[in-house]
Amino acid sequence: MLVNEILSHHNKVNPNKQSMISNEQNLTYRELFLRVQKVANVLTDRLGLKKSLNVYPSEIEAVIENYEGMKEVAVIGASDEKWGEVPIAFVIAEQPVGIDDLKNWLSSRLAKFKIPKEIIQVREFPRNSAGKVQKNLLKAEYDHKSHRLGG
């Protein structure tokens, strides 16, 4: 059963943490399913959009990286009342990028719901000791600024 496979994988990945998915709290099937779905989205690097739309950050990143002068891209999901989550892109470019120009360019290459709600230019990404972009820190910073601004 897929739920058992996800539970098993989740518990192997997080052996020292209390599992986000357990039925010790006697959750309803729907509540348990929603928790499993949330972990599955994390494991598959997929944003949790409503209406069964699949958005993979890596797909959006690959398209934006083809834009002229783009060095590096990281896409995160940000909470959205209508969609559940929407993509937010952080970009490092050789020169300042015209955000409207980039969004127009993306409109012919991505479905409308995959175009990032916001594109934020940064000088560098937070990285771990292995050099991997720490998207969780980008998301935390974005959520903090968004909350502070009332967004």
C-alpha positions as CSV (number, residue, x, y, z in Angstrom):
1,M,0.0,0.0,0.0
2,L,1.4,3.4,-1.0
3,V,0.6,5.0,2.4
4,N,2.8,2.4,4.1
5,E,5.6,2.9,1.7
6,I,5.5,6.7,2.3
7,L,5.4,6.2,6.0
8,S,8.3,3.8,5.9
9,H,10.4,6.1,3.7
10,H,9.5,9.2,5.8
11,N,10.5,7.4,9.0
12,K,13.8,6.3,7.5
13,V,14.6,9.8,6.3
14,N,13.7,11.3,9.6
15,P,14.7,8.6,12.2
16,N,15.4,11.1,15.0
17,K,12.2,13.2,14.6
18,Q,8.7,12.3,15.6
19,S,7.0,11.3,12.5
20,M,4.6,13.9,11.0
21,I,2.6,10.9,9.9
22,S,1.3,8.5,12.5
23,N,-2.1,7.6,13.6
24,E,-1.5,7.8,17.3
25,Q,-3.9,10.7,17.4
26,N,-6.7,8.7,15.8
27,L,-7.0,10.9,12.8
28,T,-9.7,10.4,10.3
29,Y,-8.8,8.8,7.0
30,R,-8.9,12.3,5.2
31,E,-6.7,13.9,7.9
32,L,-4.2,11.1,7.6
33,F,-4.3,11.3,3.8
34,L,-3.7,15.0,3.8
35,R,-0.6,14.5,6.0
36,V,0.7,11.7,3.7
37,Q,0.1,14.0,0.7
38,K,2.1,16.8,2.3
39,V,5.0,14.5,2.9
40,A,4.7,13.0,-0.6
41,N,4.9,16.6,-2.1
42,V,8.1,17.2,-0.1
43,L,9.6,13.8,-1.2
44,T,8.8,14.5,-4.9
45,D,9.7,18.2,-4.8
46,R,6.2,19.2,-5.9
47,L,4.3,22.2,-4.9
48,G,0.9,21.5,-3.2
49,L,-1.5,23.2,-5.6
50,K,-5.2,22.7,-5.4
51,K,-7.2,21.4,-8.4
52,S,-4.8,18.5,-9.0
53,L,-2.3,20.6,-10.8
54,N,1.2,19.4,-10.6
55,V,4.0,21.9,-10.4
56,Y,7.6,20.8,-10.0
57,P,10.1,23.5,-9.0
58,S,12.8,21.8,-11.0
59,E,10.7,22.2,-14.2
60,I,10.3,25.9,-13.6
61,E,14.0,26.3,-12.7
62,A,15.1,24.6,-15.9
63,V,13.0,27.0,-18.0
64,I,14.1,30.1,-16.2
65,E,17.8,29.0,-16.5
66,N,17.5,29.3,-20.3
67,Y,16.7,33.0,-20.0
68,E,19.5,35.2,-21.3
69,G,22.0,36.1,-18.6
70,M,20.6,33.8,-16.0
71,K,23.2,32.1,-13.8
72,E,21.1,30.3,-11.2
73,V,17.5,29.8,-10.1
74,A,15.7,28.4,-7.1
75,V,12.0,28.0,-6.9
76,I,10.0,27.5,-3.7
77,G,6.3,27.2,-2.9
78,A,4.6,30.0,-0.9
79,S,1.2,29.7,0.7
80,D,-1.7,31.1,-1.2
81,E,-5.3,31.2,-0.2
82,K,-6.7,30.3,-3.6
83,W,-4.2,27.8,-4.9
84,G,-2.7,26.3,-1.7
85,E,0.8,27.1,-2.9
86,V,2.2,29.2,-5.7
87,P,5.8,29.2,-7.1
88,I,8.2,32.0,-6.1
89,A,11.5,32.2,-8.0
90,F,14.8,33.5,-6.7
91,V,17.2,34.3,-9.4
92,I,20.9,35.2,-9.8
93,A,21.6,36.9,-13.1
94,E,24.7,38.4,-14.7
95,Q,22.8,41.8,-15.0
96,P,19.6,43.1,-13.4
97,V,16.6,41.4,-15.0
98,G,13.4,43.1,-16.2
99,I,10.9,41.1,-14.2
100,D,8.0,41.9,-16.6
101,D,10.2,40.9,-19.5
102,L,11.1,37.6,-17.9
103,K,7.4,36.9,-17.0
104,N,6.4,37.6,-20.6
105,W,9.1,35.3,-21.9
106,L,7.9,32.6,-19.5
107,S,4.3,33.0,-20.7
108,S,5.2,31.3,-24.0
109,R,7.1,28.5,-22.3
110,L,5.1,27.6,-19.2
111,A,1.4,27.1,-18.3
112,K,0.0,30.2,-16.6
113,F,-0.2,28.5,-13.2
114,K,3.5,27.6,-13.4
115,I,4.7,31.1,-13.9
116,P,6.1,32.3,-10.6
117,K,3.9,34.7,-8.7
118,E,7.0,36.6,-7.8
119,I,10.6,36.7,-9.1
120,I,13.1,38.0,-6.7
121,Q,16.7,38.9,-7.7
122,V,19.4,38.0,-5.2
123,R,23.2,38.1,-5.1
124,E,23.7,34.6,-3.7
125,F,21.8,31.7,-2.3
126,P,22.2,30.3,1.2
127,R,24.0,27.0,0.9
128,N,24.8,24.0,3.1
129,S,28.3,22.6,3.6
130,A,27.9,20.5,0.5
131,G,27.1,23.6,-1.6
132,K,23.4,22.7,-2.1
133,V,20.9,25.6,-2.1
134,Q,18.9,25.7,1.2
135,K,15.5,26.3,-0.2
136,N,14.0,26.0,3.3
137,L,16.0,29.2,4.3
138,L,14.7,31.0,1.2
139,K,11.2,30.0,2.1
140,A,11.6,31.1,5.7
141,E,12.9,34.5,4.6
142,Y,10.2,34.9,2.1
143,D,7.5,33.9,4.6
144,H,9.0,36.3,7.2
145,K,9.0,39.3,4.7
146,S,5.6,38.4,3.4
147,H,4.1,38.2,6.9
148,R,5.8,41.5,7.9
149,L,4.3,43.2,4.9
150,G,0.9,41.8,5.5
151,G,1.0,39.6,2.3
